[in-house]
Amino acid sequence: YAGFKVGENVPATRDSRWRMITFFKAHLDEGLRVRLPLSILEVQNILNAEGHDPGPLDGSWGRRSLEALNALRSAHSREPVSELDDDSIALLRSLLQF
């Protein structure tokens, strides 16, 4: 983007730069590591890998997935939740192995 324009269209160039920066701010953390949303199936797979049975690995959030999440939270000294929240997602992310 340095010095280039989108089809010589200055407003389109500005919009494109704004969208790019917004995307990177939303999907990269301070260490420039990717921070994409976890799908329900990914959450279920992490719970399963950690030894907590979320029920069928089908990408559908239900009672068993929530029970598995709260069991994981309990194992990490965290209070139970009634839904998949940001703190739980942060915990799940910390367990991902790259």
ABEGO torsion letter per residue (X at the ends): XBGBBBGGBAAAAAAAAAAAAAAAAAABBAAGBBBBBBBAAAAAAAAAAAGBBAEBBAGBBBAAAAAAAAAAAAAAGBBBBABBBAAAAAAAAAABBX
